Amino acid sequence: MSINNSKTEVKRLFIGAGCNRIVNNVSWGASDLVSFGAQNAVVIFCPKSAQILTTLPGHKAVVNCTHWLPSNKFAFKAKQLERHFLLSGDADGVIILWELSLADNKWRHVLQLPKSHKKGVTCITGFMVSQTDAIFATSSSDGTVCLWDVLFPTSSGYIVVLDRLLANCECKLSCLETLVVGSRPMVTLSLAQLPGNTGLIGLAMGGLDNKIYLYCGERTGKFVRACELKGHTDWIRSLDFSLPIFSGEADSVLLVSSSQDKGIRIWKLTLRGSLANTEGTYKRGEIGLASYIEGPVFVAGSFSYQISLESLLIGHEDWVYSVQWQPPSLAAEEEIGFYQPQSILSASMDKTMMIWQPERKTGIWMNVVTVGELSHCALGFYGGHWSPDARSILAHGYGGSFHMWKNIGVSSDNWQPQKVPSGHFAAVTDIGWARCGEYLLSVSHDQTTRIFAPWHDRDPQSDGDSWNEIARPQVHGHDINCAAIIQGKGNHRFVSGAEEKVARVFEAPLSFLKTLHYATSEQSSFPEDVQADVQVLGANMSALGLSQKPIYVNATHEIQENLGNDGLDTLESVPDAVPVALTEPPIEDQLAWHTLWPESHKLYGHGNELFSLCCDHEGKLVASSCKAQSATVAEIWLWQVGSWKAVGRLQSHSLTVTQMEFSHDDNLLLAVSRDRQFSIFKINRAGNDEIDYKLVARQEAHKRIIWACSWNPFGHEFATGSRDKTVKIWGVEKTSSVKPLLTLPLFDSSVTALSWVGLDRQRNDGLLAVGMESGLLQIWSLHVERSDDSIPTPGVATAQIIRLDPFTCHVSAVNRLAWKNPENNENSTNLQLASCGADHCVRLYEVIVH
């Protein structure tokens, strides 16, 4: 059966994601957009709006590195470009080329490079030779380095119509050379045109044997090893060539290198002259404090070059993961067309980024700016990047987080932290809406619980509210598998279950309530007279990272006194949090430390690690399940909200219960399991807080594991989704027997998440969101026909109304879907759907039903 297919629109509202913890993962392009990998997805974000714009699906393995063509270094050449290109490489050795059209901000998968690497890609570097030609190099842990040349279709007279024609014109890609570097793979590369108009290209590479190798060749290939540079005493981690520096008669380029030996070295590569006429073409500079130590001379083509050590920079206290030259400025544009600033950005595992510049008088390189993260739990930076205009710097850290500083000084430098996107850096396992929909809560295997909410912008010039992470209630020591927000009246509370046998209950502190009140500008969100009853201001993390202790309102003066101690930051003495009401979206330092919620109760009872949680709609009962391989361990426990006593142990399944949900009248509890069965329990609430429960139905519903279930908000119909790629609709009759109503057409992938929302109570219409293991999402319209007020008949009308664009979907398994409760559940046309997945992403969609 089918029903009229009303027009439905889906808009992407928000994406939250953290960065893969891999060096070379981030790239800031001349387009002023930043790319990074989040699990198998390539993610694009705009630093100006601090919002993730899109994710690019295509990789089947973890994305190791990304690189823009042109990169931030060549922004001065890119002002007229209508298309920018992006390279991404993954842990399987696959490299994909993407195209961004600036005219309509549309992305296109251009091509996948012929597979030349047998193992993961470790670095990609390259530059645009012209508007239609680029050369780039890729390295892999299989011990090979490949050089590529790519020709793009011409875009002269570019218009939208022409763009459609060009979309069919494939790029011409050729592999110039494959260099075998041996058993110790290269982890960093840098490409540059050698000094002088020689047409020669230099490739610097470094890796696990502490040496820098320089290869030279022509555009046609035939790269030969020119020399090797020794000096570092540990792995080479980063290399970057400057653009040509013009000093008198001699052209030169500078190469900066960083290593796990905590040092940074600057090498100078100078054109010595043509072999045909070496006399008089090389003028030796005056010997001074800043003079370089003369180094080796090598021959490339018909030219000779000299390399010397220009400077050694010591300042970091841990491995230096990245170094990058400041992008050239057009401000001093002369005949040469650009000016290469003598300025280097370095990022280290010591939690700092530094900017290095030579002193004007002596020429000695000095650290002129230091910025960093003071968070107790941070483990340092994996990379640092300049913005194309060099007014901002960006770092990505061990915790998947970004940190950005902008120079807002006029006459002197004044680097201030800026807002950046944030999100989980491991699979997101569960999500849930606050009872009034003010915020979205998510939990993840990155051992954190995060809260995302729309932040009301009070600036009349702004584009409206933007979603941000506003709190991190739980930072744990175990991977978190599930969470349930407590419904009903009173303070905000949630229960979380991790890879441990204990469920933990958390309650919102006063600092969060005030922040939420300010962010959402909702007077009804949590009235101030109720806030007065909350005596807890925030929470402190314990040294082991398992329990979070409350900070009381009247104890704030003690915190300030404690801060006056010598402040040694050790594992034994964790610094106190300073929770405050926030008036702007928090940055990573605040989120990681000062927005914790206190833990109020622990729920003991399960024999294994927690796997699933749910709360009823009145906020009186919580159901929990754990990983199980026997019937006794697979029990569902019922907990009474408030007293947190165990009031029921429901036996039905023999394997792990994967999801549970209470019907919207709270009379029935539905559970689905790995044993391919669903169970329905009838819940009766007797007086004196007693709970009476009874198993009324159990049935083998699918041929494989059942991953998901969801009730119809307007009745006793429910949906189940399974690894057998099917979704089935069932109805519970008055006699409590369950009747199959419908099986939706077979899906392309395992069904891993379901969520049913009501549209029209009178007609019993609703939407069913379906999430799959492939990451794709579909939305189905459902209309359940009843012969009378309570008994459903086998007639269920369905229509697939939308199949979401893969560019807006997850790229790995969808773990959970959740509709925001529409107001009054009546005749809603503007809905919000949240989803989370194994690709580290939390996504929010607006679904408009016309």
N, C-alpha and C positions, 0 to 999 in steps of 0.2 A: 504494500500500500504506500501511497505517497501523499503529501500535502502540498499546498501552495508554498513555493519556495520564495519567501520574502527576501528582499535585498538586505544583506548583512555586510557591514564593513568591519575590518579589524585593523586597528592602529597600534603601533608599538609605542608604549609610554615610557618604558624604562628597562635598562639592562644593568645588572650589577654583576661584576666578575673581577677576580683577582688574577694576577699575572703568574704564569708558570715560573717556578724557581729555577731558572736556567739563565746562564750568561748569554749575551747576544740575542736575547729574546725580544728586546724593545727597539723600535726605530722611530725617529721623529723626522718626518719628511718635509720637503720644500712646500708641500701643500698645507703645512701647519697642522697636520693631523698626526696622531701617534698610533702605531700599530704594535700589537703584542699578541702572544699566544696564551690562550686559556684552554687547557687540555687540548682537544683536537681542533679548536676553533681559532681562526685569526680574528682578533677583535680590533676595531677602529674606534678611537675616542678623540674628541675635540677638547684640547686643553682650555680654550677660552670659555666654553660652557660647562666644562667638567662633567660631561655626559658621554656615555658610550653611544655611538651612532648606529653601529651595525656589527654583525659577526658574519664571517665568510666561511661557508661550509665546503668541504672538499677533502680535507686530510682525514686519514683513518688512524693516525697515530699522533702522539703528543707533538705539538708544534714547538720546535727548538729555537728557531730564529726567524726574524723578519728583516727586510731591508727595502727601503723606498728607493725608487728611481724617478726623479732625482731625490737625493737625501738632503738634509738640512744644510750640508756643506755647499750645495750648488743652488741654493734658493735664489741667489743673485742672477742666475741664468734662467730661472723658471717662471718669470713673471708672465710671459706670453703663452705658456703651455696650457693647452685645453684638456690634456689628459695626463694623469700621473700613473705610474706603475708601481706594483708592490710584488716583491718576491718573498715566499715563505717556504721554509724547509722543516721536515719533521723527523721523528725518531726512526722511521723506516727508510730514510734516504730519499723520500719523495719531495720534489720542489715544484711549486705552482707559481705561475705568473698571473697577476690580477691587474685589471685596468679600472681606474676611476675616472669617470667623465665629470669634469667640473661644471659643465653646462646644466646637467640635471642631477648631479650627485648620485649617479647610478654606478654600481659595481658590476664587473663582468669577469668571469673565469676565462682567461685568454687561452692558456694551455698548461699542460703538465709536462715538465721537461722529461726527455728520454732518461730512463733510470740509469744513472751512471755511478751512484753510490750504493754500496751494499749494506751500509750501516747508517746510523743517524747523522744528519747534517749538523755540523758544529758552528759554522760561520758562513755568512753570505756578505759580500761587499762588492761594490761596483759604482760606476758613474756613467752619466749620459755624455757620449762623445758629441752628439748633436741632438736636435729635437726628435729625430727618427732613428737614432742609433745609440746603443748602449753596450758596454762591456762589463761583465761581472765574473767573479770567481766564487767557487763554493768549496768548502772543505768538509771532510767527514771523518768519523772515527774509524773508517776502514783503511786509513792511511793514504788516501788520494786527495788531490786538489784538482778541480776542473776549472778551465777558463772557457767562457761562453761569449758569443757575440749575438745580439738580437737586433733585428731591424723591424721597426714599427711601421704600420701603414701611414702614409702621409695624411695630414689633417689640414692642409691648406684650404681656406674658404670653408672652415668647419661650421656646419649647421646641424640642427637636430635630425633633419631628414637624411643628410649625408652620413650622420653617425650611424644610422640604421644600415646604410649600405656598407659602411666600413666594418660593421660588426661581423660581416662574413669574410672580411679580408684577414687571413691569419698572419701572425707575425712570422718572420723568417728567422729561425733559430739555428745556430751552428755551434758545435763544440770545437773550440780552437785547439785545445790541448788538454790532456790528462797527465798530471804529474804524480808519480808514485813516490811518496816521501818516506816510506818504510813503516816499521812496526810502531813507532812513536808518532801518533797522529798530530796534525796541526789543529789548534783550537781557535786561532785568530788570524785574520788576513787583512791586508790593506792594499789597495790598488791606486796607482797615480801615474800621470804622464811625467816622464823624466824631464829634468830641466833643459831648457833650450828647445827650439822647435825641431827636435830630432825625430818626432814621430814614434819614439820608443816608450814602452810601458813598463813600469816597475811593479813587481808583486812582492810584498814583504809577508812572510809567514812565520809564526811562532807556535810553539807547543810544549810538549812534555820533556824535551831534552835541553831546555834552558838557553837555546841558541835562537837567533833571528836569522832566517835565510832570505836572501834577496835574489829574486829571479828577474831577468830582463828579456824582453822580446818585442816583436813587432805586432801590429794589429792582425796580421795573418796567422799568428801563432808562433811556434818554434821558440818557446821560452827556455832559456838555459840558466843554470845557477851561476850567479855572478860572484857572490861572496857570502860569508856568514859572519854575524856579529856576535861576539862573546862579551859577557860582562855580568848578565843576570845569573843568579845562583839558584833559581828555582823556576818553576814553570812560567812560560810567557803567557800572559792572560789577555793582553790587548795591544793592538798596534794601530796607529793612525798617521797617514801622510798628511802634511799640510799642502796647501796649494803653492805654486811657485812663489818664491820670495825674491824680489828684485833688489839687489844691492850693488850699485855701481856697474861694473862690467860683467860680474859673474852671476849667473842664475843658479839658484839652489832650491831644494825643498828640504823640509825638516820631517823627520820620522820620530814620533814619540812612542815609547814602549813602556808597559807596566808588567809587573811580575808578582808572583807569590812571595818574592823575597822582600816585599813591602817598598821596593824602590821604583822610581820612574826615571827613565833615561831619554835624553833628547839627542838624536843623531842628525848630523848635517850631511846632506848629499849634494855635492857641488859639481857642476859641469867643468871638467878640467880642460877640455878642448877636443878638437878633431884630430884624429891620428895623422891626417894629412898635414896638419900645421899646428903642432902643439906649442911651438915657441910663441910667446907673447900673448897667447890667448888666456892664460891663467895668471892672474895677478894675486900674489899672496897678500893677505890682509895684514894690518899691523898687529904685532903681538901685544896683547893686553890681558886683563884679568878675565874677560869674557871670551877670549880666543879659544878655539877648539884644539883638542889634541889631534894631531894629524893621524889619520887612519889609513886603511888600505885603499889602493887604487884598483879599479876594475874597468874592463872594457865591455861596452855594449854596442854592437853594430860597429860603426866607424867612429865612435866617440868614447872618450875616457872620462871616468868620474872618480871623485875622491869622497870617501866617507870618514867622518870624524865624530867623536863624542863631544857634543856641545855642552851638555850639562847633566848632572845627576841630582834628582830631586828627592830629598828625604823628609818625610813629615808624617806619613801614615803609620799607624801602629799595627796594621794587619794587612792581609793580602790586598793588593790593588787590582780590582777586577776590570776597571775600564779607564781609558784615557781618550780624550777627544779634543781636537783643535776647535777653537771658537770659529763659527762660520764667518766667511768674509763679509765685509760690510760694503754697501754701495755708497755710504755717506762720503767717502773720500775718493769717489770715482774720478779717475783721470784717464790717460791714454791706455793704461793697462786694464781698465775696466773693473777692477776690484782691488781691495786691500786686505791682505791676510793678517788679522790681528795676532800679536804675539801673546796668546792666552790659551791655557790648557785647563780643561775640566777633568778631574780625577774622582773616581768613586771607589770606596774601599769597604771591606768587611769590618772596619773599625767604626762603622755607623756614621761616617762623615763623607762629605764631598768637599773638594778643595778646588779653588781657582788659582792657577800659578801664572805669574807674569814676571818678566825681567825688570829689574830696577833701571830707571832711566840713566843714572850716572854710572853705575858699575856694570850693568848688564847681567848681574847675578839673578837667577830665577828665584823668586820668593813666593810663598803662599800668601795671597792677599785677601782671600775670602774663605771661610770655613763654615759650612752649614751641616746639620746632621740631625739624627733622631735620638732622643734621649730615653726612649721607651726601654724599660727594664727587660722586656721579653724579646727585643729585636736582636737579630743576629747579623746586621750589616746590610750593605748595598751590593747588588749584583751588577749594576750598571748605572752610568750617568750620561745625560744627553742635554745638549744645548737646544734651545728653540732657534728657528731660522733667523730671528732678529737678535739673538743673543741676549735678550732681556729676561729670559726665564731659563731655569735649569730643572731637570727632572731626574729623579732616581727611582729605581724599583728595588724592593728589598726582599729579604728572606721570607717574610710573611705574606708574599704575594701583593704587597701594598705599593702604592705610588706615593712619592713625596715631591712636591714642586715648590720652588721658591722663585719669586719675581723681584727684580731690582726696581724698586719704586723710588729710589733716590734721584735727586735732580743734580746737585753739585757733587755729591759723594754717594758711594754705593750703600744701598739699604735693602738687603735681601729679606723678603718676608714670605712666610709660608702661604701657599695658595690651596684652594679647594681642588680636589682631584677625584676621579671615580674610585670606587672601592667595591670590594666583594670578596667572596670566598675563593680560596686557592686550592680547594679539593672538591670532590663530588658533594653537591648539595642534596641532602637526603630527605628533608621534609620542610614544608612551609605551612603557615596558617595566618589567617586574618585576625586582627583584634576584633573584639565583639561588636564594636561600632564601625569597624573598617578604617580606623585612623592610621593604622600602620600594618606592615607585613613583617612577620617574624620567620626567620629561616635558620636551619641548623645544618651542620656539614661535618664531613670527615676531616676538615681542617681544625676541628676541636673548638670551634666557636659557634656562638649563637648571635645573630645580628638582627637589627631592626631597621627597616627601610620605611621612610615616610615622605610624603610631599611636604616640602618646606615653602611656606607662604612667603613670597618675595614682596616686601613692602615698598620696593622701588616702582613707581608708576611707569617707568620706562622699560621694565623687564618684560620678558615673554610670558610671565606667569609662573605658577608653581613648578618646581623641579624636584624630582625624587632624589633623596640622599640617604646614606646610612647615618642614622642619628644616634645609635647606641649599640654597644656590644655587651649584652647582659651577662654572657657566660663565656669565659675563656678557660678551657678545661684541659685536663691531661689525658683524655681519651677521645677517640673519634665518636661524634654524636650521631645517633641513628634516627632519632625521632623526637617529636615535641608535640605538645597539645596546649593551646591557650585556654585558660579557664574562662568559660562564659559566665553570664549572670552578673549580679551587682557587685559593688565593692571595688577594691583596688585591682590593677592589672596584675595577673599572675599567669605563670605557665609552668608546665612540667616537662622535663627533658630526660631522655634515656640515651645512654652512651654504651660503649663497649665495656660495660660493667654491670653488675647485678642490681645496682641501686638506681631508682628513679629519683630525681631531685626536683624540688619545688622552689620557684623563685618568685619574689614579689617586688613590684616596682618601687624604687626609692623616690624620695621627694624631688631630687635633682632631675630625674627623668620626667616626672609628671609636669614640672615647670617647663622643661625643654619642649615636651610634646605640646603643652598648652600654647607656648610661644610659636612653635613651628606651624601648627595647624590653624591657629587663631580661632579655635572652636571653643565657645564659652561652655557648651554642654559636654565637652570631652571629659573633663574631670573637674568639677566645681572646686573653687578654692576652699570652701568650708569643709569639703571632704579631704582636701590636701592637708588641712590643719591636723587631721587625725594621724597622718603618716609621720612617724617619729624617726624613720631611717632616712638618712641623707644620701647614702651610697654604700659601696662595698669595697673591701680590700681583698686582694688575692693572697692566698696562702703560699708558702714557699714551694710546696709540691704542685701547686696549680690544680688542686682538686676541690677545695672548699672555698667559698667566698663569704667572709665575715662582714657583718653590718657595721657601718659607721653611723652613729646616732647624731641627731641634729644638735643636741646639747654638748656633743664631744668635739665640735669643730675646732675649738681653741686648743685642744690637746694636740690635734694634728699639726697646727702651726708651730707649736712648741717642739714637736718631734722633728720638724723640718729644720730646726735650728741646730740639730746635732751635726756631727762631722759629716753625716750624709753618705757614709760608705755604702756603695751598692753591691752587696754580696748575695750569694744564694741563701745564706742564713738570715739576712735582714732585708726583706723585701720592702721597698719604700712605700709609704702610705699614699693612697689615692687622694686626690683633692676634687671631690665631686662638686660641680657647680651647675646652675641652670644656664644653658647655652643660648646665645642670641644669634648665632650663625652656625651653619652646618659644621660639625666638628672635623678636624683633620686626624690623621692616623694616630698621632701621639695621644690625643685626647681619647679617641675611641678605644685604643688598646688598654688603657689604664684607668681612666676616670669615669667610665660610664657603666661599670659593672652593677648588677643587681645582687642583693644579698640572698643567700640560700636560706630558706625558712624551714624546710623539712627534707628528710630522706625517707624514701619508701623502700623497705626491705621485704623480700619475699621470693623473688624469682631466683631460679637456680642457674640461669645463664644470662648472657648479655641481652639487654633490652633491645627490642626490634620495632615495636609499634605502640603508639599511644593514641587515645582519643578521649574527648570530653563530651558529655551530653550538653544539650542546648540550654538547660536551666542552670548549668554550672554546679551540679550537685554530685556527679559521679565522674570518675576517670577510670578508663579501662586500659590495661597494659598487657603486653605479651612479650615473650623473649624467644631467642633462638632455641629450637628444640628438635630432638630426634626421637622423642617418646611421648606418649600421651600424658604422663604425669607432669613432665616439664612444659608441655605445650598448653598448660592451663592459662586461661585469661583471668587476671586478677582485677577485681573492682575495688576502688578506693573512694572513700567518702571525702568530698572536698570540705576543708575546714578542720575536722578532727584528724583527717588523713589515716583513718583506720581502714584495714582491709575488711571489706564487708561481703566479699564473694570470691569464689574460685570456680570458674566455669570450665568444665571439661567437655571436650567434643573432638578436638583434632589430635592427630598423632605426629604432626610435624609443625614447623614454625608457622604461627599465625602472621600473615604478611600485612594485613590491613584490617581495621575495624571501624565501624561508624554506627552511631545511634540514629534511629529514624527521627524525623523532625518533630514528632510528638513524644519522643523519648521513651516510647513503650517497647521498642524492639532494638536489639543490638545485633548487627550483622558482622560476621567475621569470615574472612577468606584465608586460605592456607596453602602451603606448599603441597599438602596431601590431595590437592585438586578438588577439595570440597568447600562448600560454604555452610555456615551454621547460622541459625537465627535463634536468639534467646529472647524470651518475654521477660521484661523487667517490671516488677510491681513494687511500688514504694508504699510500704505499710507505715503505720504511725511509729513514733519513737525512733525515727531514723533507721528503721529496719528495712532491709532490701530483700525482696523475694524474687528469685529468678528461676527460669525453667527453659530447658532446650526444647523448642517446638518444631524445629526443622533442621535436617542435615541432608545434604545431597551432593553427590559427585557431579560437578557441573561442567568441567572441561577435561580435555585430554592431557593437559600439561599444567604446570604451576599456575595458580590464580594469583596475580600480582595486585589487583586493584578492585575496589567496589565503591559504589555510590548510590545513595537513596534519592528517589524523587522527592523534592521538598513538599509536594502537594499530596503525597499519598504513600501507600505501602508497596510501591514498585521500586525495584533496584536494578542496577547494572553490575555485571562482573566482567573483568578483562583478564586475559590469560596469555601465557607464552604460546598457546596454540593459535595465536593471531586472530582470535575471535572476541567479540563483545556480545554478551547475551543479556536480554532484558527479562526480568522475572516479576511475578506478582504474588503477594501474600494475600490469601483469602481469609474470610472471617474465621474459618475453621483452623487457621494457622498453617494450612497446607500451602505449598509453593508451586505455582504453575508457570512453566516457561511461556513467555509471550512473544519473543522475537529474537532472532539472531541476526546481527548486522552482517553485511557482506564481508568476506574475508579481507583482513588488512595485509599490508605488505610486510609487516614486521610484528614482533611480539608486542602486545599491548601491556604497558607498564603503569599507566596512570589514567584515572577517570574522575570526572567531577560533573555533577548534574545540578543545574540551576533552574529555578522556576521562572516562567515568563507571565503566564496568565492562569490564575487559580481556577477561574470559572471553566475554562476550556481544557485545563490540565495540560497546558503546553509548557515545554521547557527546552533547554539546550544541554546537550551532553558533549563535554570536551573529552577528547581521546588523545592520549600521549603514547608514543611508541618507542621501542628500543632504538630505532634509527634516529630519534630526536624530532621526528615530524609530528605536527599537531593537526587534528581535524576537529571540526565542530559539527555536530549533528542536531537537527531539530527533531524533537520527539513529541508526539501527541498520543496520550494513552486514553483509549475509549473504555468507558465503564458502562455495564448494563444497568447498574443502579449506583447509589452513592458510594459504595464501598468495594464492590466486587469487580475487579478488572476482567475483561474478556480478552481472548487471544488477539483481538485487533489492535495493533499499535502502528500508528502512521509515522513514518520516518522520512527524512530527506537529509542528505549530506549537503549542508548549505555553504560550507567553506572548507577548503584545504589550504592551510596557511603556506605562504611562500617559504621555501627552504631557507632563504636569507633572513627570515624573521624567526625561524625555529631554532631549537637546540641542535647540536651536531652529534650528541651522544644521547644515551637513554634518558627519557623524561622520568623523573622519580616521583613527582607529585604535582597535581593540579589542584587549584583552589579558586572558586568563584568568590568574589566579594559579595556578601549578602546584600541584595538589592533592597532599598527601603520599602518596608512593609510587604516585601515579596509580591507586590501586585503590579502587573502591567509595566514592567520595567523595560526600557529600550536602551539605556546606556549602562552597560555592564563592564566590570573589570575582572579579568582572568589572570591569575598569577601561576607561574610554573617554575619548577626547578629541575636541574638535571645533573648528570654525571660530567657535563662539560663545564662545571664550576659556576654556571650562570643562574641567576635569579632573573626571571623575565616577567614583565607586566604588560598586558594588552588591554586596550579598550575595545569592546565589542559593541557596535551600534546596530541595533535591530530596527529596521524601518518598517 
